[in-house]
Amino acid sequence: MRPVGAALEVTAGPRDPATKVVSREEAVRRAGPGRAFRLVFTNGCFDLLHPGHVECLSRARELGDVLLVAVNSDASVRRLGKGPGRPLVGERSRAAVVAALECVDLVTVFDEDTPRELVAALQPDVLVKGGDYREEEVVGAGTVRAGGGEGVIVPLLAGHSTSRLVEGMEAARRVGGVQGGDGGEGSQGGGGGRSARGTEP
C-alpha cells in the first residue's frame, strides 16, 4: 500500500482534525479518479459517536490507504426520519468529531438523501457499510463494482447504536435523571426511525 503521507501530503504524527474536513469539491479533487492510492469510502449520520462507529471506521481504514467519510448534512438527517429532534448534533460538529479519529483521513458533508452522486464522483476502490445492510442494499455498491472496486460489509459491534443511546437518554429524562438540553446546531428534527439505506454504518 502507498503511504498516506505521500498521497495526501500530511505530516507524520497527530494531525489537526480541522485539516481533514473538506468541501465536496476538494474531496473529489484530492481523492477522486486519478489518485495514486487505494481509497476506502463510507458514510453515515454519526449523530452520537459510539464504539460501533469507531470499530467500523477502524476496520474500514484497514482495507486501503485512505479512508474518506461522508457525513449526512442536518437537512439530510431530518429527511431520513431518524427520530424527533435528530440530529442531536449539528453537521459541522459531527464532521469534526469523526475527523478527530486517527483512522479517518478525510471528511466531507453531503446534502442528498444518499451518497450515490458522491460515490459516482469519487469512484472509490472500496465501499464499506455496517453489518445491518446486505450488499445489494448499499447505495453506490453497483457503481463501485462496475469500476473494478468492491463492497465490504463490516459486522456490527453488538449492543451499540445511536438509537439505543437516544432511547436511554429519554428514559433517564422521564425518571428525572437527565435534564434536557438544546441539542446543538442540529436540534430541529423530524420523526420516525431509519427509513432509507446508505446512512449510518
N, C-alpha and C positions, 0 to 999 in steps of 0.2 A: 504493500500500500504506500502511496505517496504521502510524505509528511504534510500535516495540516498547515504547519507554519509556512511552507512554501506555497501552498495552494491559496491561502487567504491572507498572507502577509501579516501574521500575528507573531508576537514575541513569545519566547519561552516563559513559563511560569504563569501565575494567575493573570487572567485577562479581565479588563474592565467590562462588566456586563453591558454597559451603555453602548459600547462599540459593536456589540453583536446584534443590536436591534436596528434593522434597516428597512427602508421602504421596499415595496414590491418591486419597483424598477431596479433598485440596487441589488436586491436578492437575485433577480434574473441576470443582471449584468455580471455578478460575481460568481454565481453558481449554476448558470444556465448552460445551454448547449455550447460545446467548445471548451468546456472546463477540462482541466488536466488531473482530475481526481474523481474518486467514486463518491457520488452524492446519495445520502440517505435522507428521505423526506418523511415527516409525519405531521399530523395536525390535531388540533383539539381546542376545547374551550379553556381548560386549565384554570377553572374558577377558584378552586381551593386546592393548591398543590399538595399532594399526599404521596405516601410511599409507592402506591401503584403507578403513579405518573413517573416517579423517579426511576423505578425498575424498568418500565417500558422504554424510557428515553435512554437509559444506560445500555440496555440490550440493543436498541436501535443503533446507537453510536458504534457498537462493535462490528456492525455489518458494512462499514465503509470508512472513508477518510474524513468526511464532513457530514455533520447532522444539521439539517435545516428544519426548524419547527415553525409551522404556520399556525397562528393563534386567531381564533374567531373574533371578529370585532364585537363590540357591545350590541350593535344592531343585529348582527348575525345570530348571536346567542339568544336574543329576545325572540327572533323569528323561529328559532328551533324549538321554542316552548320548553325550556329546561325546567321551568317552575316559577312560582311567584317571587319577584324580587331578584331574579337572576339576570345578568351575572351579579354576584355579590361584590366582585372586584372589577374595576374598570380595565379596559383593554391595555392601556399603557402600563399599568401596574402588573397585570398578568404577564405581559410580554417581558417586563423587566425581571420578574421572579424566575421565569423559565430561562432567561438569558444568564441568570446567575449560576446555573448548573454548569459545572465544568465540562460535562459530556456534550453540551449544546454549543454549536459553533455559530449559527446564525438564527435569528428570529425575525419573522415578518408577520404583519397583521393582514388578514383578508376579510372582505366585507360580504362576499357571496354566501349563500346557504351551504355550499360545498366548495372544496378546493379544486374542483375539476379544471377550471381555467388556469389556475396557478400551476397545477401538475403538468398540464399541457405545455405551458411556457417553460418550465424548468426541465422537463424530461429527466427526472431523477433515475438513478440506477436501481434504487431500492425504495419501495414504498412500504411503510410499516404502520400497522394498526394493532390495537389491543385485542385480546382473545375473545371479546364478546361479539366479534364480527366473523363472518365467513368471508373468504377471499372474494367470492363473486359479489358480495355486498359493498366492498370497499370502493369508494368513488375514486376514479383515476387509475385503478389497477389494470384495466384493459389497455389504457394508453401506455402505461409503463411497460407492460409485457410486449406490446406491439413494437416498442422501441428497443427491445432486447433486454429490458430490465426484469426485475422480479418483485412480487408482492410477498410480504412476510407478516404472519400473524404472531404476535408475541403473547404468550399466555398471561392472563391476568394474575395479579398478586391478590390472593383471596382475602376478603374482609375489608377491602379499601375501595371507596368510591366517594365522589363529591356529594352525590345524593344522600349517601349514608351520613356523611358529616353534617349536611344541612338538616336532615331529619333529627339527628342527635341534638343539634343546637336548638331546634324548635321545641323538642321535648323538654330540654333543660329550661327553656324560657317559660314554658307552660307551668312548670313547677316552681318558678321564681329563681332558678339557679343562674340565669344569664339575662342581663339587660340588653334589649335590642339596640343596635347601632344604626348608623345611616347608610351602611352598605358600600360606601366609597363611590367611585366615579360611575359605576355601572349598576346602581341600585334600583333603577326603574325597570321592571321586567314584566313578562307575560307568563301564562300558566301552562300546566301540563308537564309530562315527562319527556324523555328523549323521543323525538318523532322523526328524526332524519339521520341517515347514515353519513359518515365522513366527518364526525365531530370528535368527541373526546376519545383518546386512546385508552 
